[in-house]
Amino acid sequence: MTGVEPQFKRSFRTKRVYPTMLVVGLLLLICLSVTKGALKIDLNEVLDIFLTQLGWSNDGNFTAGQQGVLISIRLPRTALTIMVGAGLSVAGALMQGLFRNPLADPGLLGVSSGAALGATLAIVLLLPAGWNSPWALPVAAFVGAVISTVVVMRLSQAGSKTIVANMLLAGIAINAIAGSATGWLVYMATDDQLRDLTFWSLGSFGGASWSDVQVGALLIALPTALALLMSRALNVMLLGESDAWMLGLNIQRMKHTIVTLVCIIVGTAVSLTGMIGFVGLVVPHLCRLLFGPDNRRVVPMSALLGASLLLAADVLSRLIILPAELPIGIVTAMVGGPFFLMLLQSKKSQGLR
């Protein structure tokens, strides 16, 4: 498809400066993430722990507690945060490219509301019934996300074609139905179950483990990498579906691929970490402000920027009310909400000129 997508001008800043700044910023945030928290670990202690784990050093300039916190808590938490931030941001960029609407986000497909319904079912019905597996909640949330997405895709099909407008309307309806069912289950829940539901809905990386990272690598990182290959097709879609079809783009296959990738990424992220809002909506906007409309830049840079911003939010959530933690969903909403209002005001001002 090379040569048929729209041509975009690239400045030196968008080609070199901004990507380099994002990579350096992510590396600095990784250093902050592994060192900051209720238990302070200096970078030299982190290095000593790594060298000891590799068998290259026996200096032992750290405590057993610092080693346990770094290896078992902070490293898997940092890795999972990076994967979820990148995945949610890329999913948002794909949705905005598919709908050709900057206000689109993964929630339009009912993925998040379906996951929330699955998690509520697990907390209110499955766990009290004896399904005490630690994977009960993540599995139920993921199944809920998949079912809601499948229903939306079925409802949006007209013959052999998938109508994007019908997909949007079906997503709105599924969101309403899932929200109603979730509300009914919440009404039935006990006080302890309500507390669990509240904390899950606010999102957290506090329980991240290496098993979560393994699941995330398979169902978040891998689909995110595959999603990067869709950027050229999204550029062709900017010309409109008719022109894109005439240029040889298999529109139906592209739509199904995008929806499938978004479902897997968002469903897995929500099942592992709870609800984290505004990342998939705000990050692609920021990338378009920095890099322009070219999806070949927006999609991969969304992964970098999303990983950085969510990691920054996670570090902030740990430091605001030490030694306790603030749910990360509160932090992303506090930052994302005002930013989105500023963005709307900026668009409004530009429209008045």
Backbone torsions as a table, in degrees:
resi	resn	phi	psi	omega
1	MET	NA	3.6	179.9
2	THR	-63.2	133.0	176.6
3	GLY	98.3	-12.8	-179.0
4	VAL	-106.4	-16.0	179.7
5	GLU	-76.7	160.2	179.1
6	PRO	-56.6	147.3	179.3
7	GLN	-94.2	136.9	-178.2
8	PHE	-126.4	140.6	176.0
9	LYS	-79.4	141.8	179.1
10	ARG	-123.6	125.8	175.8
11	SER	-87.1	169.8	178.4
12	PHE	-62.2	-34.6	-179.7
13	ARG	-65.3	-43.8	-178.6
14	THR	-72.9	-25.2	-178.4
15	LYS	-86.3	-34.5	-172.1
16	ARG	-125.9	-51.7	-168.7
17	VAL	-66.5	-55.3	-176.4
18	TYR	-63.0	-46.0	176.9
19	PRO	-59.3	-40.3	178.6
20	THR	-63.9	-41.5	178.8
21	MET	-62.4	-39.4	179.8
22	LEU	-66.1	-41.5	179.6
23	VAL	-65.2	-45.8	179.6
24	VAL	-63.8	-42.1	178.8
25	GLY	-62.2	-40.0	178.7
26	LEU	-64.7	-40.8	178.8
27	LEU	-64.0	-40.6	178.2
28	LEU	-65.3	-39.4	179.4
29	LEU	-67.9	-33.7	175.3
30	ILE	-62.3	-42.5	177.1
31	CYS	-61.4	-42.5	177.5
32	LEU	-64.2	-40.4	-175.6
33	SER	-64.9	-37.2	-177.1
34	VAL	-85.7	-11.5	-177.8
35	THR	-108.3	-26.8	-173.2
36	LYS	-97.4	145.2	178.8
37	GLY	154.9	-167.4	179.4
38	ALA	-61.1	-34.0	175.9
39	LEU	-109.1	117.4	-177.1
40	LYS	-80.4	134.1	176.2
41	ILE	-131.6	118.4	179.5
42	ASP	-73.5	160.2	-179.2
43	LEU	-62.8	-36.6	178.4
44	ASN	-66.6	-32.4	175.4
45	GLU	-70.4	-37.6	175.7
46	VAL	-61.3	-43.9	179.4
47	LEU	-63.7	-42.5	178.5
48	ASP	-61.9	-39.3	179.1
49	ILE	-64.5	-43.2	178.4
50	PHE	-62.2	-46.0	-178.7
51	LEU	-64.2	-37.1	177.6
52	THR	-66.5	-41.2	178.5
53	GLN	-62.1	-33.0	179.9
54	LEU	-84.6	-6.1	-179.6
55	GLY	79.8	16.1	-177.5
56	TRP	-96.4	-7.4	-178.0
57	SER	-151.3	147.8	176.1
58	ASN	-130.3	25.2	-177.1
59	ASP	-63.5	-38.9	178.1
60	GLY	66.4	36.5	179.2
61	ASN	-81.9	47.7	179.6
62	PHE	-161.1	164.1	179.1
63	THR	-95.3	163.3	177.4
64	ALA	-63.5	-34.8	177.9
65	GLY	-63.6	-42.1	178.3
66	GLN	-64.0	-40.5	178.7
67	GLN	-63.8	-44.4	-179.8
68	GLY	-64.2	-42.3	179.8
69	VAL	-64.6	-43.7	-178.2
70	LEU	-65.4	-49.8	-173.8
71	ILE	-73.6	-41.8	-171.3
72	SER	-94.9	-19.7	-174.6
73	ILE	-119.0	-59.3	-169.8
74	ARG	-74.6	-39.1	179.9
75	LEU	-65.9	-49.1	176.9
76	PRO	-64.3	-34.3	178.1
77	ARG	-64.3	-44.6	179.1
78	THR	-63.4	-44.8	-179.4
79	ALA	-63.0	-43.8	-179.3
80	LEU	-67.1	-39.2	178.8
81	THR	-61.6	-42.7	179.1
82	ILE	-62.7	-44.7	-178.7
83	MET	-65.5	-43.8	-178.8
84	VAL	-66.9	-43.8	178.6
85	GLY	-60.6	-45.4	178.6
86	ALA	-65.6	-43.4	-177.4
87	GLY	-64.6	-48.1	-179.8
88	LEU	-62.7	-38.6	-179.3
89	SER	-68.0	-44.0	178.3
90	VAL	-65.7	-38.7	176.6
91	ALA	-61.0	-41.1	176.7
92	GLY	-63.7	-41.4	178.4
93	ALA	-63.8	-39.3	177.7
94	LEU	-64.0	-43.4	-179.5
95	MET	-64.7	-41.3	179.4
96	GLN	-67.1	-35.0	176.1
97	GLY	-70.7	-38.6	-179.7
98	LEU	-65.9	-46.1	-178.7
99	PHE	-84.2	-9.9	-174.9
100	ARG	52.1	45.1	-176.9
101	ASN	-142.9	120.5	-178.1
102	PRO	-68.9	-10.0	178.8
103	LEU	-93.6	-1.6	-179.2
104	ALA	-74.9	146.5	174.1
105	ASP	-150.2	169.4	-176.4
106	PRO	-58.0	-23.9	179.5
107	GLY	-63.5	-18.2	-179.3
108	LEU	-64.7	-27.8	-179.1
109	LEU	-84.9	-1.4	-178.3
110	GLY	79.9	12.6	-178.3
111	VAL	-64.3	-49.7	-177.3
112	SER	-67.0	-42.2	-179.4
113	SER	-68.3	-36.1	175.6
114	GLY	-65.4	-40.4	176.7
115	ALA	-64.6	-40.1	178.4
116	ALA	-63.2	-39.8	177.5
117	LEU	-64.8	-42.7	178.0
118	GLY	-61.8	-43.3	179.0
119	ALA	-65.0	-39.6	178.9
120	THR	-65.0	-41.1	175.7
121	LEU	-58.8	-42.0	-179.2
122	ALA	-64.4	-44.9	-175.9
123	ILE	-70.5	-41.2	-173.4
124	VAL	-85.6	-35.5	-173.1
125	LEU	-114.3	-47.4	-172.2
126	LEU	-73.0	-48.3	-179.0
127	LEU	-61.8	-44.9	176.6
128	PRO	-64.9	-24.1	-179.6
129	ALA	-80.5	-2.0	175.5
130	GLY	109.6	-0.3	177.1
131	TRP	-82.8	83.5	-170.4
132	ASN	-97.4	16.3	178.0
133	SER	-63.6	141.3	176.9
134	PRO	-63.8	-16.1	179.1
135	TRP	-93.8	2.4	-177.7
136	ALA	-59.6	-48.3	-177.8
137	LEU	-67.3	-50.5	178.2
138	PRO	-60.2	-41.2	-179.6
139	VAL	-65.0	-43.8	179.4
140	ALA	-63.2	-40.8	179.5
141	ALA	-65.7	-41.8	-179.7
142	PHE	-66.2	-42.6	178.4
143	VAL	-62.2	-40.9	177.3
144	GLY	-61.2	-40.5	178.9
145	ALA	-65.2	-42.5	-179.2
146	VAL	-65.8	-44.6	-178.5
147	ILE	-62.3	-44.8	-179.4
148	SER	-63.1	-38.6	179.6
149	THR	-68.3	-41.2	178.2
150	VAL	-61.5	-42.3	178.9
151	VAL	-62.8	-44.1	179.0
152	VAL	-61.2	-43.2	-179.5
153	MET	-64.5	-40.4	178.8
154	ARG	-63.6	-43.9	-177.4
155	LEU	-70.1	-23.3	-176.3
156	SER	-89.7	-2.6	-178.7
157	GLN	-87.9	135.4	173.5
158	ALA	-122.9	99.0	-172.5
159	GLY	71.4	-123.2	178.8
160	SER	-97.9	2.3	-176.9
161	LYS	-105.1	148.5	173.8
162	THR	-104.6	116.7	-177.8
163	ILE	-90.1	119.6	-176.0
164	VAL	-62.4	-39.6	179.1
165	ALA	-63.1	-41.9	176.7
166	ASN	-64.3	-35.1	177.5
167	MET	-62.2	-41.8	178.9
168	LEU	-64.0	-46.8	-179.8
169	LEU	-65.6	-40.5	178.1
170	ALA	-64.3	-38.0	177.5
171	GLY	-63.4	-40.0	177.5
172	ILE	-62.8	-43.2	179.8
173	ALA	-65.1	-43.7	179.9
174	ILE	-65.2	-38.7	176.1
175	ASN	-59.1	-42.9	-179.6
176	ALA	-66.0	-44.3	-178.7
177	ILE	-65.7	-46.3	179.5
178	ALA	-63.9	-38.5	177.5
179	GLY	-64.4	-39.0	178.2
180	SER	-65.7	-44.6	178.9
181	ALA	-64.4	-39.2	177.7
182	THR	-63.5	-42.9	178.1
183	GLY	-61.4	-37.9	178.5
184	TRP	-65.3	-41.9	178.2
185	LEU	-66.9	-38.1	177.2
186	VAL	-62.1	-38.4	178.5
187	TYR	-62.4	-32.5	-180.0
188	MET	-82.2	-15.7	-170.6
189	ALA	-71.6	154.3	174.0
190	THR	-81.8	174.0	-179.4
191	ASP	-61.9	-42.7	179.2
192	ASP	-64.8	-39.9	178.9
193	GLN	-67.1	-37.3	177.0
194	LEU	-62.3	-38.1	178.2
195	ARG	-64.9	-44.5	177.9
196	ASP	-61.3	-43.0	179.5
197	LEU	-63.5	-40.7	-179.1
198	THR	-63.1	-47.4	-178.9
199	PHE	-67.2	-36.8	177.8
200	TRP	-65.4	-41.9	-177.2
201	SER	-67.2	-22.0	179.8
202	LEU	-85.3	-14.2	177.3
203	GLY	79.1	142.0	179.0
204	SER	-165.7	146.9	172.5
205	PHE	-106.0	10.1	-175.0
206	GLY	-61.6	-30.0	-178.1
207	GLY	-98.4	16.9	-177.4
208	ALA	-62.3	137.6	178.8
209	SER	-135.2	172.1	179.9
210	TRP	-66.6	-28.7	175.7
211	SER	-66.7	-36.9	174.9
212	ASP	-63.6	-40.1	179.5
213	VAL	-63.6	-39.4	178.3
214	GLN	-63.3	-44.0	176.5
215	VAL	-63.1	-43.3	179.7
216	GLY	-63.2	-37.8	179.0
217	ALA	-63.1	-37.6	-178.5
218	LEU	-79.6	-42.1	-170.5
219	LEU	-108.6	-2.9	174.7
220	ILE	-121.3	-56.3	-175.7
221	ALA	-64.9	-45.5	-178.9
222	LEU	-64.9	-49.4	175.6
223	PRO	-61.4	-33.1	177.0
224	THR	-64.1	-42.5	177.1
225	ALA	-62.4	-40.7	177.4
226	LEU	-66.2	-34.6	-179.2
227	ALA	-64.7	-28.0	179.0
228	LEU	-61.8	-23.7	-179.6
229	LEU	-75.6	-9.9	-177.4
230	MET	-87.2	-2.7	-172.1
231	SER	-63.6	-40.0	179.8
232	ARG	-65.7	-41.2	178.8
233	ALA	-62.9	-37.2	178.2
234	LEU	-66.0	-35.1	176.0
235	ASN	-63.7	-41.4	178.2
236	VAL	-64.9	-36.3	179.3
237	MET	-63.1	-21.9	177.2
238	LEU	-61.8	-22.6	179.6
239	LEU	-77.9	-11.9	-174.8
240	GLY	105.5	152.9	-174.8
241	GLU	-64.3	-38.8	-178.7
242	SER	-64.0	-48.2	179.6
243	ASP	-66.3	-38.5	179.4
244	ALA	-62.8	-40.1	178.4
245	TRP	-65.5	-40.6	179.6
246	MET	-66.2	-26.8	178.9
247	LEU	-85.1	1.9	173.7
248	GLY	99.9	8.7	-180.0
249	LEU	-81.2	127.4	175.3
250	ASN	-79.3	92.2	-171.2
251	ILE	-65.3	-42.1	-178.3
252	GLN	-62.0	-45.5	-179.9
253	ARG	-64.6	-37.5	179.2
254	MET	-64.6	-43.4	179.6
255	LYS	-61.2	-47.4	-179.5
256	HIS	-64.1	-37.8	179.1
257	THR	-64.9	-45.2	-179.6
258	ILE	-62.9	-47.4	-178.5
259	VAL	-63.4	-40.1	179.0
260	THR	-63.7	-45.2	179.6
261	LEU	-63.8	-43.8	179.4
262	VAL	-62.1	-42.5	179.9
263	CYS	-61.1	-46.3	-178.3
264	ILE	-65.1	-46.3	-177.4
265	ILE	-64.3	-54.2	-174.9
266	VAL	-70.2	-41.6	179.3
267	GLY	-59.6	-43.2	178.8
268	THR	-68.0	-43.6	-179.3
269	ALA	-60.9	-46.6	-179.5
270	VAL	-65.4	-38.6	-178.5
271	SER	-66.5	-32.0	-177.4
272	LEU	-87.3	-31.4	-170.3
273	THR	-123.2	-8.0	-174.8
274	GLY	88.7	-168.8	-175.5
275	MET	-82.9	123.2	176.3
276	ILE	-127.1	109.4	-172.5
277	GLY	-93.9	165.8	170.7
278	PHE	74.4	-16.8	-177.4
279	VAL	-65.8	-49.7	-178.7
280	GLY	-68.4	-17.6	-179.7
281	LEU	-93.6	-44.5	-171.5
282	VAL	-81.5	-42.6	-173.7
283	VAL	-60.4	-47.5	176.9
284	PRO	-59.6	-33.6	175.4
285	HIS	-60.5	-48.3	179.6
286	LEU	-59.7	-40.8	-179.4
287	CYS	-66.2	-36.3	177.6
288	ARG	-68.8	-33.4	175.6
289	LEU	-65.9	-35.6	-177.4
290	LEU	-84.7	-38.9	-169.3
291	PHE	-115.8	-3.6	-178.1
292	GLY	84.5	-172.6	-172.9
293	PRO	-83.0	-4.1	-176.2
294	ASP	-67.6	113.5	-177.6
295	ASN	-67.7	-18.9	175.3
296	ARG	-66.2	-21.0	173.9
297	ARG	-101.3	-40.1	-174.9
298	VAL	-62.6	-45.6	-174.8
299	VAL	-65.8	-53.2	179.3
300	PRO	-67.1	-35.9	179.2
301	MET	-70.4	-27.2	174.2
302	SER	-62.8	-37.1	177.5
303	ALA	-62.5	-46.5	-179.9
304	LEU	-65.6	-48.2	-177.4
305	LEU	-67.8	-39.7	179.2
306	GLY	-63.8	-42.4	177.1
307	ALA	-61.7	-41.8	-178.8
308	SER	-67.1	-46.4	-176.9
309	LEU	-67.1	-41.0	180.0
310	LEU	-69.9	-34.9	176.3
311	LEU	-66.8	-39.6	176.2
312	ALA	-63.5	-41.1	178.2
313	ALA	-64.7	-37.4	179.2
314	ASP	-66.7	-43.1	177.2
315	VAL	-62.1	-42.7	179.1
316	LEU	-63.0	-39.9	-180.0
317	SER	-63.9	-27.2	178.8
318	ARG	-81.0	-26.3	-171.7
319	LEU	-98.4	-20.7	-173.3
320	ILE	-63.1	-45.9	-174.8
321	ILE	-126.1	47.3	177.4
322	LEU	-49.8	141.3	2.8
323	PRO	-87.2	3.0	178.6
324	ALA	-82.6	176.3	179.1
325	GLU	-124.1	142.2	174.1
326	LEU	-91.7	132.2	177.6
327	PRO	-54.7	135.8	-172.3
328	ILE	-67.3	-26.5	177.5
329	GLY	-61.6	-31.6	177.2
330	ILE	-67.6	-41.8	-178.6
331	VAL	-66.3	-45.8	-179.4
332	THR	-64.8	-35.2	178.0
333	ALA	-70.6	-39.1	179.1
334	MET	-62.5	-37.6	-179.0
335	VAL	-85.6	-44.1	-174.8
336	GLY	-69.6	-39.1	-179.2
337	GLY	-60.1	-57.1	177.7
338	PRO	-59.6	-37.5	179.1
339	PHE	-62.9	-41.3	-178.7
340	PHE	-65.7	-38.1	176.0
341	LEU	-63.9	-40.6	177.0
342	MET	-63.0	-38.6	179.0
343	LEU	-64.8	-43.3	177.5
344	LEU	-62.9	-40.4	179.1
345	GLN	-65.6	-38.3	177.8
346	SER	-64.0	-44.3	178.0
347	LYS	-62.4	-38.8	180.0
348	LYS	-65.0	-41.9	-179.8
349	SER	-64.9	-40.4	178.7
350	GLN	-65.1	-33.7	-179.9
351	GLY	-72.0	-23.6	-178.1
352	LEU	-84.3	-12.5	-177.2
353	ARG	-79.9	NA	NA
